[in-house]
């Protein structure tokens, strides 16, 4: 049913377009995009559900990082951290979108399973 690729990511059958959009929607709608795809995913489409959960978990971590960076602007460190968090979010979401489009379940690095 699922196999591992050389990167350690699992390949799962399912709608690759919706799985990729679950990640890409985070660029437009933050964590609301992955929530929408998680709700709309078919019950038997594990690829979309797993990618949407991973995207949602990552967007929660990004939101927390942005709040912490915003608070740290008081001591001027946050002005450096805010763009760094934004660039990391953009790059990892683009990588995840491409991997999901290839049929992989992409797990973001250093992201706990919150959902």
Biopython code that builds the backbone (N, CA, C, O; Angstrom):
import numpy as np
from Bio.PDB.StructureBuilder import StructureBuilder

atoms = [
    (1, "UNK", "N", (0.824, -1.175, 0.000)),
    (1, "UNK", "CA", (0.000, 0.000, 0.000)),
    (1, "UNK", "C", (0.872, 1.243, 0.000)),
    (1, "UNK", "O", (0.716, 2.080, -0.889)),
    (2, "UNK", "N", (1.770, 1.403, 0.940)),
    (2, "UNK", "CA", (2.675, 2.546, 0.936)),
    (2, "UNK", "C", (4.101, 2.042, 0.983)),
    (2, "UNK", "O", (4.393, 1.000, 1.570)),
    (3, "UNK", "N", (4.981, 2.797, 0.358)),
    (3, "UNK", "CA", (6.382, 2.441, 0.383)),
    (3, "UNK", "C", (7.187, 3.680, 0.722)),
    (3, "UNK", "O", (6.675, 4.798, 0.684)),
    (4, "UNK", "N", (8.439, 3.473, 1.049)),
    (4, "UNK", "CA", (9.285, 4.598, 1.414)),
    (4, "UNK", "C", (10.176, 4.952, 0.245)),
    (4, "UNK", "O", (10.637, 4.072, -0.482)),
    (5, "UNK", "N", (10.415, 6.218, 0.065)),
    (5, "UNK", "CA", (11.342, 6.672, -0.952)),
    (5, "UNK", "C", (12.695, 6.871, -0.299)),
    (5, "UNK", "O", (12.859, 6.648, 0.901)),
    (6, "UNK", "N", (13.655, 7.290, -1.091)),
    (6, "UNK", "CA", (14.997, 7.456, -0.544)),
    (6, "UNK", "C", (15.075, 8.582, 0.475)),
    (6, "UNK", "O", (16.031, 8.634, 1.249)),
    (7, "UNK", "N", (14.095, 9.490, 0.501)),
    (7, "UNK", "CA", (14.113, 10.580, 1.476)),
    (7, "UNK", "C", (13.373, 10.228, 2.757)),
    (7, "UNK", "O", (13.354, 11.021, 3.699)),
    (8, "UNK", "N", (12.769, 9.056, 2.803)),
    (8, "UNK", "CA", (12.063, 8.647, 3.997)),
    (8, "UNK", "C", (10.599, 9.037, 4.002)),
    (8, "UNK", "O", (9.890, 8.755, 4.968)),
    (9, "UNK", "N", (10.132, 9.683, 2.941)),
    (9, "UNK", "CA", (8.734, 10.091, 2.857)),
    (9, "UNK", "C", (7.905, 8.933, 2.321)),
    (9, "UNK", "O", (8.379, 8.167, 1.483)),
    (10, "UNK", "N", (6.692, 8.802, 2.791)),
    (10, "UNK", "CA", (5.809, 7.726, 2.362)),
    (10, "UNK", "C", (5.044, 8.154, 1.115)),
    (10, "UNK", "O", (4.608, 9.299, 0.999)),
    (11, "UNK", "N", (4.890, 7.215, 0.185)),
    (11, "UNK", "CA", (4.068, 7.458, -0.992)),
    (11, "UNK", "C", (2.740, 6.765, -0.766)),
    (11, "UNK", "O", (2.689, 5.559, -0.523)),
    (12, "UNK", "N", (1.666, 7.534, -0.848)),
    (12, "UNK", "CA", (0.326, 7.031, -0.554)),
    (12, "UNK", "C", (-0.555, 7.337, -1.759)),
    (12, "UNK", "O", (-0.472, 8.432, -2.314)),
    (13, "UNK", "N", (-1.401, 6.388, -2.177)),
    (13, "UNK", "CA", (-2.295, 6.695, -3.284)),
    (13, "UNK", "C", (-3.357, 7.707, -2.869)),
    (13, "UNK", "O", (-3.845, 7.682, -1.739)),
    (14, "UNK", "N", (-3.705, 8.586, -3.783)),
    (14, "UNK", "CA", (-4.725, 9.592, -3.496)),
    (14, "UNK", "C", (-4.659, 10.715, -4.504)),
    (14, "UNK", "O", (-3.902, 10.642, -5.472)),
    (15, "UNK", "N", (-5.441, 11.748, -4.287)),
    (15, "UNK", "CA", (-5.523, 12.892, -5.186)),
    (15, "UNK", "C", (-4.329, 13.809, -4.930)),
    (15, "UNK", "O", (-4.304, 14.549, -3.947)),
    (16, "UNK", "N", (-3.349, 13.754, -5.818)),
    (16, "UNK", "CA", (-2.121, 14.530, -5.614)),
    (16, "UNK", "C", (-2.358, 16.031, -5.760)),
    (16, "UNK", "O", (-1.679, 16.829, -5.112)),
    (17, "UNK", "N", (-3.310, 16.421, -6.599)),
    (17, "UNK", "CA", (-3.587, 17.848, -6.779)),
    (17, "UNK", "C", (-4.141, 18.457, -5.495)),
    (17, "UNK", "O", (-3.694, 19.521, -5.068)),
    (18, "UNK", "N", (-5.111, 17.784, -4.881)),
    (18, "UNK", "CA", (-5.666, 18.306, -3.624)),
    (18, "UNK", "C", (-4.625, 18.279, -2.512)),
    (18, "UNK", "O", (-4.593, 19.177, -1.670)),
    (19, "UNK", "N", (-3.777, 17.258, -2.502)),
    (19, "UNK", "CA", (-2.723, 17.182, -1.480)),
    (19, "UNK", "C", (-1.754, 18.349, -1.633)),
    (19, "UNK", "O", (-1.334, 18.939, -0.638)),
    (20, "UNK", "N", (-1.399, 18.684, -2.865)),
    (20, "UNK", "CA", (-0.502, 19.817, -3.104)),
    (20, "UNK", "C", (-1.184, 21.131, -2.740)),
    (20, "UNK", "O", (-0.559, 22.020, -2.162)),
    (21, "UNK", "N", (-2.464, 21.252, -3.079)),
    (21, "UNK", "CA", (-3.199, 22.475, -2.746)),
    (21, "UNK", "C", (-3.384, 22.646, -1.238)),
    (21, "UNK", "O", (-3.504, 23.771, -0.754)),
    (22, "UNK", "N", (-3.408, 21.551, -0.502)),
    (22, "UNK", "CA", (-3.513, 21.648, 0.955)),
    (22, "UNK", "C", (-2.305, 22.392, 1.521)),
    (22, "UNK", "O", (-2.433, 23.159, 2.476)),
    (23, "UNK", "N", (-1.137, 22.165, 0.930)),
    (23, "UNK", "CA", (0.062, 22.886, 1.365)),
    (23, "UNK", "C", (0.070, 24.309, 0.815)),
    (23, "UNK", "O", (0.323, 25.264, 1.550)),
    (24, "UNK", "N", (-0.209, 24.445, -0.480)),
    (24, "UNK", "CA", (-0.122, 25.760, -1.127)),
    (24, "UNK", "C", (-1.151, 26.738, -0.570)),
    (24, "UNK", "O", (-0.913, 27.945, -0.554)),
    (25, "UNK", "N", (-2.286, 26.230, -0.117)),
    (25, "UNK", "CA", (-3.323, 27.119, 0.423)),
    (25, "UNK", "C", (-2.855, 27.841, 1.678)),
    (25, "UNK", "O", (-3.405, 28.884, 2.034)),
    (26, "UNK", "N", (-1.862, 27.307, 2.339)),
    (26, "UNK", "CA", (-1.330, 27.952, 3.537)),
    (26, "UNK", "C", (-0.660, 29.284, 3.213)),
    (26, "UNK", "O", (-0.585, 30.164, 4.071)),
    (27, "UNK", "N", (-0.174, 29.438, 1.988)),
    (27, "UNK", "CA", (0.443, 30.707, 1.606)),
    (27, "UNK", "C", (-0.586, 31.813, 1.487)),
    (27, "UNK", "O", (-0.267, 32.989, 1.660)),
    (28, "UNK", "N", (-1.829, 31.435, 1.190)),
    (28, "UNK", "CA", (-2.893, 32.417, 1.013)),
    (28, "UNK", "C", (-3.714, 32.588, 2.283)),
    (28, "UNK", "O", (-4.073, 33.706, 2.653)),
    (29, "UNK", "N", (-4.008, 31.474, 2.948)),
    (29, "UNK", "CA", (-4.970, 31.516, 4.049)),
    (29, "UNK", "C", (-4.411, 31.002, 5.374)),
    (29, "UNK", "O", (-5.180, 30.598, 6.247)),
    (30, "UNK", "N", (-3.097, 31.011, 5.538)),
    (30, "UNK", "CA", (-2.473, 30.550, 6.777)),
    (30, "UNK", "C", (-2.969, 29.161, 7.147)),
    (30, "UNK", "O", (-2.922, 28.256, 6.314)),
    (31, "UNK", "N", (-3.441, 28.968, 8.369)),
    (31, "UNK", "CA", (-3.876, 27.628, 8.763)),
    (31, "UNK", "C", (-5.314, 27.329, 8.367)),
    (31, "UNK", "O", (-5.763, 26.194, 8.526)),
    (32, "UNK", "N", (-6.055, 28.319, 7.851)),
    (32, "UNK", "CA", (-7.430, 28.072, 7.417)),
    (32, "UNK", "C", (-7.486, 27.239, 6.140)),
    (32, "UNK", "O", (-8.424, 26.464, 5.953)),
    (33, "UNK", "N", (-6.497, 27.385, 5.259)),
    (33, "UNK", "CA", (-6.451, 26.601, 4.032)),
    (33, "UNK", "C", (-6.329, 25.109, 4.293)),
    (33, "UNK", "O", (-7.143, 24.334, 3.792)),
    (34, "UNK", "N", (-5.320, 24.679, 5.075)),
    (34, "UNK", "CA", (-5.217, 23.252, 5.383)),
    (34, "UNK", "C", (-6.426, 22.706, 6.148)),
    (34, "UNK", "O", (-6.807, 21.551, 5.958)),
    (35, "UNK", "N", (-7.035, 23.536, 7.015)),
    (35, "UNK", "CA", (-8.246, 23.084, 7.722)),
    (35, "UNK", "C", (-9.354, 22.799, 6.717)),
    (35, "UNK", "O", (-10.060, 21.798, 6.838)),
    (36, "UNK", "N", (-9.509, 23.664, 5.733)),
    (36, "UNK", "CA", (-10.534, 23.474, 4.710)),
    (36, "UNK", "C", (-10.312, 22.169, 3.943)),
    (36, "UNK", "O", (-11.259, 21.416, 3.715)),
    (37, "UNK", "N", (-9.074, 21.898, 3.548)),
    (37, "UNK", "CA", (-8.791, 20.662, 2.811)),
    (37, "UNK", "C", (-8.937, 19.439, 3.705)),
    (37, "UNK", "O", (-9.312, 18.369, 3.226)),
    (38, "UNK", "N", (-8.649, 19.576, 4.985)),
    (38, "UNK", "CA", (-8.837, 18.469, 5.914)),
    (38, "UNK", "C", (-10.315, 18.126, 6.058)),
    (38, "UNK", "O", (-10.678, 16.954, 6.146)),
    (39, "UNK", "N", (-11.160, 19.142, 6.082)),
    (39, "UNK", "CA", (-12.604, 18.927, 6.195)),
    (39, "UNK", "C", (-13.176, 18.372, 4.898)),
    (39, "UNK", "O", (-14.029, 17.485, 4.926)),
    (40, "UNK", "N", (-12.714, 18.889, 3.761)),
    (40, "UNK", "CA", (-13.278, 18.502, 2.477)),
    (40, "UNK", "C", (-12.720, 17.198, 1.909)),
    (40, "UNK", "O", (-13.267, 16.666, 0.943)),
    (41, "UNK", "N", (-11.641, 16.675, 2.492)),
    (41, "UNK", "CA", (-11.028, 15.450, 1.967)),
    (41, "UNK", "C", (-11.974, 14.264, 2.118)),
    (41, "UNK", "O", (-12.680, 14.132, 3.118)),
    (42, "UNK", "N", (-11.972, 13.404, 1.098)),
    (42, "UNK", "CA", (-12.754, 12.172, 1.179)),
    (42, "UNK", "C", (-12.229, 11.322, 2.328)),
    (42, "UNK", "O", (-11.047, 11.381, 2.668)),
    (43, "UNK", "N", (-13.114, 10.534, 2.921)),
    (43, "UNK", "CA", (-12.718, 9.699, 4.057)),
    (43, "UNK", "C", (-11.645, 8.678, 3.682)),
    (43, "UNK", "O", (-10.838, 8.290, 4.526)),
    (44, "UNK", "N", (-11.632, 8.241, 2.425)),
    (44, "UNK", "CA", (-10.676, 7.220, 2.023)),
    (44, "UNK", "C", (-9.437, 7.807, 1.332)),
    (44, "UNK", "O", (-8.604, 7.044, 0.842)),
    (45, "UNK", "N", (-9.290, 9.122, 1.278)),
    (45, "UNK", "CA", (-8.139, 9.749, 0.636)),
    (45, "UNK", "C", (-7.100, 10.127, 1.692)),
    (45, "UNK", "O", (-7.062, 11.256, 2.180)),
    (46, "UNK", "N", (-6.265, 9.155, 2.027)),
    (46, "UNK", "CA", (-5.251, 9.351, 3.073)),
    (46, "UNK", "C", (-4.185, 10.359, 2.666)),
    (46, "UNK", "O", (-3.636, 11.062, 3.514)),
    (47, "UNK", "N", (-3.891, 10.432, 1.379)),
    (47, "UNK", "CA", (-2.860, 11.365, 0.926)),
    (47, "UNK", "C", (-3.246, 12.805, 1.250)),
    (47, "UNK", "O", (-2.436, 13.559, 1.789)),
    (48, "UNK", "N", (-4.457, 13.183, 0.929)),
    (48, "UNK", "CA", (-4.914, 14.556, 1.194)),
    (48, "UNK", "C", (-5.013, 14.793, 2.695)),
    (48, "UNK", "O", (-4.576, 15.835, 3.183)),
    (49, "UNK", "N", (-5.583, 13.839, 3.437)),
    (49, "UNK", "CA", (-5.759, 14.028, 4.876)),
    (49, "UNK", "C", (-4.423, 14.161, 5.596)),
    (49, "UNK", "O", (-4.269, 15.039, 6.446)),
    (50, "UNK", "N", (-3.457, 13.308, 5.273)),
    (50, "UNK", "CA", (-2.165, 13.367, 5.956)),
    (50, "UNK", "C", (-1.395, 14.631, 5.593)),
    (50, "UNK", "O", (-0.768, 15.245, 6.457)),
    (51, "UNK", "N", (-1.439, 15.027, 4.315)),
    (51, "UNK", "CA", (-0.753, 16.261, 3.915)),
    (51, "UNK", "C", (-1.412, 17.479, 4.529)),
    (51, "UNK", "O", (-0.718, 18.408, 4.943)),
    (52, "UNK", "N", (-2.740, 17.501, 4.600)),
    (52, "UNK", "CA", (-3.442, 18.630, 5.218)),
    (52, "UNK", "C", (-3.117, 18.719, 6.712)),
    (52, "UNK", "O", (-2.931, 19.816, 7.240)),
    (53, "UNK", "N", (-3.047, 17.576, 7.394)),
    (53, "UNK", "CA", (-2.683, 17.589, 8.819)),
    (53, "UNK", "C", (-1.266, 18.106, 9.014)),
    (53, "UNK", "O", (-1.018, 18.911, 9.913)),
    (54, "UNK", "N", (-0.329, 17.649, 8.175)),
    (54, "UNK", "CA", (1.049, 18.120, 8.297)),
    (54, "UNK", "C", (1.150, 19.613, 8.003)),
    (54, "UNK", "O", (1.887, 20.331, 8.678)),
    (55, "UNK", "N", (0.414, 20.082, 7.002)),
    (55, "UNK", "CA", (0.422, 21.517, 6.682)),
    (55, "UNK", "C", (-0.174, 22.330, 7.824)),
    (55, "UNK", "O", (0.335, 23.399, 8.161)),
    (56, "UNK", "N", (-1.247, 21.826, 8.416)),
    (56, "UNK", "CA", (-1.877, 22.519, 9.535)),
    (56, "UNK", "C", (-0.940, 22.582, 10.739)),
    (56, "UNK", "O", (-0.809, 23.633, 11.367)),
    (57, "UNK", "N", (-0.292, 21.476, 11.061)),
    (57, "UNK", "CA", (0.660, 21.463, 12.173)),
    (57, "UNK", "C", (1.781, 22.481, 11.946)),
    (57, "UNK", "O", (2.171, 23.202, 12.864)),
    (58, "UNK", "N", (2.288, 22.531, 10.719)),
    (58, "UNK", "CA", (3.372, 23.474, 10.425)),
    (58, "UNK", "C", (2.897, 24.916, 10.516)),
    (58, "UNK", "O", (3.624, 25.775, 11.015)),
    (59, "UNK", "N", (1.694, 25.193, 10.045)),
    (59, "UNK", "CA", (1.190, 26.561, 10.093)),
    (59, "UNK", "C", (0.919, 27.014, 11.525)),
    (59, "UNK", "O", (1.034, 28.200, 11.832)),
    (60, "UNK", "N", (0.565, 26.084, 12.397)),
    (60, "UNK", "CA", (0.416, 26.422, 13.821)),
    (60, "UNK", "C", (1.765, 26.801, 14.405)),
    (60, "UNK", "O", (1.866, 27.763, 15.167)),
    (61, "UNK", "N", (2.810, 26.048, 14.052)),
    (61, "UNK", "CA", (4.163, 26.354, 14.523)),
    (61, "UNK", "C", (4.619, 27.708, 13.971)),
    (61, "UNK", "O", (5.228, 28.495, 14.695)),
    (62, "UNK", "N", (4.333, 27.981, 12.707)),
    (62, "UNK", "CA", (4.703, 29.265, 12.101)),
    (62, "UNK", "C", (3.967, 30.407, 12.800)),
    (62, "UNK", "O", (4.558, 31.455, 13.061)),
    (63, "UNK", "N", (2.685, 30.212, 13.106)),
    (63, "UNK", "CA", (1.920, 31.242, 13.800)),
    (63, "UNK", "C", (2.539, 31.554, 15.163)),
    (63, "UNK", "O", (2.674, 32.720, 15.533)),
    (64, "UNK", "N", (2.913, 30.517, 15.903)),
    (64, "UNK", "CA", (3.548, 30.714, 17.210)),
    (64, "UNK", "C", (4.877, 31.446, 17.037)),
    (64, "UNK", "O", (5.194, 32.343, 17.818)),
    (65, "UNK", "N", (5.654, 31.071, 16.023)),
    (65, "UNK", "CA", (6.940, 31.729, 15.772)),
    (65, "UNK", "C", (6.744, 33.203, 15.412)),
    (65, "UNK", "O", (7.540, 34.052, 15.813)),
    (66, "UNK", "N", (5.695, 33.502, 14.662)),
    (66, "UNK", "CA", (5.421, 34.896, 14.318)),
    (66, "UNK", "C", (4.985, 35.705, 15.531)),
    (66, "UNK", "O", (5.362, 36.869, 15.668)),
    (67, "UNK", "N", (4.199, 35.102, 16.409)),
    (67, "UNK", "CA", (3.784, 35.800, 17.634)),
    (67, "UNK", "C", (5.000, 36.081, 18.518)),
    (67, "UNK", "O", (5.152, 37.185, 19.041)),
    (68, "UNK", "N", (5.854, 35.084, 18.680)),
    (68, "UNK", "CA", (7.061, 35.268, 19.493)),
    (68, "UNK", "C", (7.959, 36.328, 18.860)),
    (68, "UNK", "O", (8.500, 37.183, 19.561)),
    (69, "UNK", "N", (8.118, 36.274, 17.533)),
    (69, "UNK", "CA", (8.934, 37.278, 16.847)),
    (69, "UNK", "C", (8.327, 38.667, 17.000)),
    (69, "UNK", "O", (9.046, 39.648, 17.192)),
    (70, "UNK", "N", (7.003, 38.748, 16.915)),
    (70, "UNK", "CA", (6.337, 40.026, 17.112)),
    (70, "UNK", "C", (6.571, 40.588, 18.492)),
    (70, "UNK", "O", (6.789, 41.789, 18.655)),
    (71, "UNK", "N", (6.527, 39.719, 19.491)),
    (71, "UNK", "CA", (6.795, 40.172, 20.859)),
    (71, "UNK", "C", (8.252, 40.600, 21.030)),
    (71, "UNK", "O", (8.553, 41.517, 21.794)),
    (72, "UNK", "N", (9.151, 39.928, 20.313)),
    (72, "UNK", "CA", (10.571, 40.259, 20.429)),
    (72, "UNK", "C", (10.961, 41.526, 19.667)),
    (72, "UNK", "O", (12.110, 41.961, 19.739)),
    (73, "UNK", "N", (10.015, 42.117, 18.940)),
    (73, "UNK", "CA", (10.337, 43.403, 18.298)),
    (73, "UNK", "C", (10.559, 44.498, 19.335)),
    (73, "UNK", "O", (11.176, 45.525, 19.051)),
    (74, "UNK", "N", (10.051, 44.267, 20.529)),
    (74, "UNK", "CA", (10.269, 45.228, 21.613)),
    (74, "UNK", "C", (11.760, 45.367, 21.900)),
    (74, "UNK", "O", (12.235, 46.460, 22.208)),
    (75, "UNK", "N", (12.493, 44.271, 21.800)),
    (75, "UNK", "CA", (13.937, 44.313, 22.034)),
    (75, "UNK", "C", (14.709, 44.265, 20.716)),
    (75, "UNK", "O", (15.901, 43.954, 20.705)),
    (76, "UNK", "N", (14.040, 44.568, 19.616)),
    (76, "UNK", "CA", (14.612, 44.709, 18.275)),
    (76, "UNK", "C", (15.054, 43.395, 17.616)),
    (76, "UNK", "O", (15.382, 43.400, 16.429)),
    (77, "UNK", "N", (15.070, 42.303, 18.326)),
    (77, "UNK", "CA", (15.461, 41.014, 17.740)),
    (77, "UNK", "C", (14.372, 40.523, 16.790)),
    (77, "UNK", "O", (14.666, 39.873, 15.786)),
    (78, "UNK", "N", (13.135, 40.827, 17.101)),
    (78, "UNK", "CA", (12.006, 40.380, 16.297)),
    (78, "UNK", "C", (12.026, 40.915, 14.881)),
    (78, "UNK", "O", (11.527, 40.258, 13.967)),
    (79, "UNK", "N", (12.599, 42.108, 14.679)),
    (79, "UNK", "CA", (12.680, 42.668, 13.330)),
    (79, "UNK", "C", (13.556, 41.811, 12.420)),
    (79, "UNK", "O", (13.368, 41.811, 11.203)),
    (80, "UNK", "N", (14.491, 41.097, 12.987)),
    (80, "UNK", "CA", (15.320, 40.167, 12.224)),
    (80, "UNK", "C", (14.597, 38.825, 12.057)),
    (80, "UNK", "O", (14.684, 38.194, 11.004)),
    (81, "UNK", "N", (13.893, 38.403, 13.093)),
    (81, "UNK", "CA", (13.247, 37.089, 13.063)),
    (81, "UNK", "C", (12.009, 37.039, 12.164)),
    (81, "UNK", "O", (11.761, 36.015, 11.527)),
    (82, "UNK", "N", (11.233, 38.113, 12.099)),
    (82, "UNK", "CA", (10.001, 38.105, 11.299)),
    (82, "UNK", "C", (10.246, 37.743, 9.829)),
    (82, "UNK", "O", (9.560, 36.859, 9.316)),
    (83, "UNK", "N", (11.186, 38.380, 9.129)),
    (83, "UNK", "CA", (11.407, 37.979, 7.734)),
    (83, "UNK", "C", (12.003, 36.585, 7.596)),
    (83, "UNK", "O", (11.738, 35.892, 6.614)),
    (84, "UNK", "N", (12.803, 36.172, 8.569)),
    (84, "UNK", "CA", (13.382, 34.827, 8.513)),
    (84, "UNK", "C", (12.283, 33.778, 8.616)),
    (84, "UNK", "O", (12.289, 32.799, 7.870)),
    (85, "UNK", "N", (11.347, 33.972, 9.525)),
    (85, "UNK", "CA", (10.216, 33.043, 9.657)),
    (85, "UNK", "C", (9.394, 33.030, 8.374)),
    (85, "UNK", "O", (8.954, 31.967, 7.935)),
    (86, "UNK", "N", (9.183, 34.184, 7.772)),
    (86, "UNK", "CA", (8.428, 34.266, 6.528)),
    (86, "UNK", "C", (9.098, 33.523, 5.379)),
    (86, "UNK", "O", (8.435, 32.814, 4.622)),
    (87, "UNK", "N", (10.401, 33.683, 5.249)),
    (87, "UNK", "CA", (11.135, 33.000, 4.175)),
    (87, "UNK", "C", (11.146, 31.492, 4.402)),
    (87, "UNK", "O", (10.969, 30.722, 3.458)),
    (88, "UNK", "N", (11.351, 31.070, 5.637)),
    (88, "UNK", "CA", (11.333, 29.636, 5.942)),
    (88, "UNK", "C", (9.963, 29.047, 5.632)),
    (88, "UNK", "O", (9.866, 27.953, 5.076)),
    (89, "UNK", "N", (8.908, 29.769, 5.991)),
    (89, "UNK", "CA", (7.548, 29.315, 5.695)),
    (89, "UNK", "C", (7.362, 29.161, 4.189)),
    (89, "UNK", "O", (6.874, 28.127, 3.732)),
    (90, "UNK", "N", (7.735, 30.155, 3.427)),
    (90, "UNK", "CA", (7.568, 30.126, 1.974)),
    (90, "UNK", "C", (8.334, 28.961, 1.340)),
    (90, "UNK", "O", (7.780, 28.221, 0.528)),
    (91, "UNK", "N", (9.595, 28.800, 1.708)),
    (91, "UNK", "CA", (10.432, 27.758, 1.102)),
    (91, "UNK", "C", (9.902, 26.371, 1.449)),
    (91, "UNK", "O", (9.779, 25.522, 0.566)),
    (92, "UNK", "N", (9.588, 26.127, 2.716)),
    (92, "UNK", "CA", (9.132, 24.795, 3.107)),
    (92, "UNK", "C", (7.757, 24.462, 2.536)),
    (92, "UNK", "O", (7.491, 23.308, 2.201)),
    (93, "UNK", "N", (6.889, 25.451, 2.422)),
    (93, "UNK", "CA", (5.570, 25.200, 1.818)),
    (93, "UNK", "C", (5.727, 24.869, 0.339)),
    (93, "UNK", "O", (5.032, 23.987, -0.166)),
    (94, "UNK", "N", (6.618, 25.552, -0.362)),
    (94, "UNK", "CA", (6.846, 25.239, -1.776)),
    (94, "UNK", "C", (7.424, 23.836, -1.954)),
    (94, "UNK", "O", (7.020, 23.112, -2.864)),
    (95, "UNK", "N", (8.360, 23.451, -1.097)),
    (95, "UNK", "CA", (8.919, 22.094, -1.157)),
    (95, "UNK", "C", (7.822, 21.073, -0.884)),
    (95, "UNK", "O", (7.719, 20.065, -1.582)),
    (96, "UNK", "N", (7.009, 21.333, 0.125)),
    (96, "UNK", "CA", (5.928, 20.405, 0.478)),
    (96, "UNK", "C", (4.911, 20.287, -0.649)),
    (96, "UNK", "O", (4.394, 19.200, -0.906)),
    (97, "UNK", "N", (4.623, 21.395, -1.320)),
    (97, "UNK", "CA", (3.664, 21.369, -2.421)),
    (97, "UNK", "C", (4.168, 20.488, -3.563)),
    (97, "UNK", "O", (3.406, 19.703, -4.127)),
    (98, "UNK", "N", (5.432, 20.615, -3.898)),
    (98, "UNK", "CA", (6.008, 19.799, -4.969)),
    (98, "UNK", "C", (6.025, 18.321, -4.575)),
    (98, "UNK", "O", (5.684, 17.456, -5.382)),
    (99, "UNK", "N", (6.416, 18.039, -3.349)),
    (99, "UNK", "CA", (6.461, 16.639, -2.897)),
    (99, "UNK", "C", (5.070, 16.026, -2.851)),
    (99, "UNK", "O", (4.892, 14.873, -3.245)),
    (100, "UNK", "N", (4.085, 16.772, -2.379)),
    (100, "UNK", "CA", (2.712, 16.258, -2.326)),
    (100, "UNK", "C", (2.163, 16.032, -3.727)),
    (100, "UNK", "O", (1.399, 15.095, -3.957)),
    (101, "UNK", "N", (2.551, 16.886, -4.657)),
    (101, "UNK", "CA", (2.122, 16.710, -6.038)),
    (101, "UNK", "C", (2.722, 15.449, -6.654)),
    (101, "UNK", "O", (2.169, 14.895, -7.604)),
    (102, "UNK", "N", (3.850, 14.997, -6.112)),
    (102, "UNK", "CA", (4.470, 13.740, -6.551)),
    (102, "UNK", "C", (3.884, 12.530, -5.840)),
    (102, "UNK", "O", (4.312, 11.402, -6.089)),
    (103, "UNK", "N", (2.914, 12.745, -4.962)),
    (103, "UNK", "CA", (2.256, 11.641, -4.271)),
    (103, "UNK", "C", (2.859, 11.273, -2.933)),
    (103, "UNK", "O", (2.537, 10.221, -2.381)),
    (104, "UNK", "N", (3.733, 12.122, -2.396)),
    (104, "UNK", "CA", (4.368, 11.844, -1.106)),
    (104, "UNK", "C", (3.621, 12.541, 0.018)),
    (104, "UNK", "O", (2.989, 13.578, -0.182)),
    (105, "UNK", "N", (3.706, 11.957, 1.197)),
    (105, "UNK", "CA", (3.215, 12.620, 2.406)),
    (105, "UNK", "C", (4.417, 13.354, 2.986)),
    (105, "UNK", "O", (5.333, 12.734, 3.527)),
    (106, "UNK", "N", (4.407, 14.681, 2.869)),
    (106, "UNK", "CA", (5.550, 15.478, 3.309)),
    (106, "UNK", "C", (5.387, 15.858, 4.772)),
    (106, "UNK", "O", (4.370, 16.423, 5.174)),
    (107, "UNK", "N", (6.401, 15.540, 5.557)),
    (107, "UNK", "CA", (6.431, 15.924, 6.965)),
    (107, "UNK", "C", (7.449, 17.059, 7.128)),
    (107, "UNK", "O", (8.627, 16.894, 6.811)),
    (108, "UNK", "N", (6.990, 18.194, 7.616)),
    (108, "UNK", "CA", (7.870, 19.344, 7.801)),
    (108, "UNK", "C", (8.889, 19.050, 8.892)),
    (108, "UNK", "O", (8.568, 18.385, 9.877)),
    (109, "UNK", "N", (10.126, 19.544, 8.724)),
    (109, "UNK", "CA", (11.147, 19.294, 9.761)),
    (109, "UNK", "C", (10.835, 20.050, 11.054)),
    (109, "UNK", "O", (10.323, 21.169, 11.027)),
    (110, "UNK", "N", (11.146, 19.427, 12.164)),
    (110, "UNK", "CA", (11.003, 20.015, 13.498)),
    (110, "UNK", "C", (9.575, 20.455, 13.802)),
    (110, "UNK", "O", (9.366, 21.444, 14.504)),
    (111, "UNK", "N", (8.590, 19.724, 13.275)),
    (111, "UNK", "CA", (7.195, 20.069, 13.495)),
    (111, "UNK", "C", (6.506, 18.944, 14.260)),
    (111, "UNK", "O", (6.424, 17.820, 13.764)),
    (112, "UNK", "N", (6.013, 19.232, 15.456)),
    (112, "UNK", "CA", (5.328, 18.186, 16.230)),
    (112, "UNK", "C", (3.941, 17.897, 15.664)),
    (112, "UNK", "O", (3.351, 18.729, 14.974)),
    (113, "UNK", "N", (3.435, 16.715, 15.967)),
    (113, "UNK", "CA", (2.069, 16.335, 15.562)),
    (113, "UNK", "C", (1.086, 16.918, 16.566)),
    (113, "UNK", "O", (0.818, 16.304, 17.599)),
    (114, "UNK", "N", (0.557, 18.078, 16.277)),
    (114, "UNK", "CA", (-0.397, 18.742, 17.159)),
    (114, "UNK", "C", (-1.794, 18.253, 16.874)),
    (114, "UNK", "O", (-2.571, 18.007, 17.796)),
    (115, "UNK", "N", (-2.124, 18.110, 15.598)),
    (115, "UNK", "CA", (-3.456, 17.662, 15.169)),
    (115, "UNK", "C", (-3.399, 16.197, 14.815)),
    (115, "UNK", "O", (-4.413, 15.615, 14.428)),
]
sb = StructureBuilder()
sb.init_structure("model")
sb.init_model(0)
sb.init_chain("A")
sb.init_seg("    ")
for serial, (resi, resn, name, xyz) in enumerate(atoms, 1):
    if name == "N":
        sb.init_residue(resn, " ", resi, " ")
    sb.init_atom(name, np.array(xyz, "f"), 0.0, 1.0, " ", f" {name:<3s}", serial, name[0])
structure = sb.get_structure()
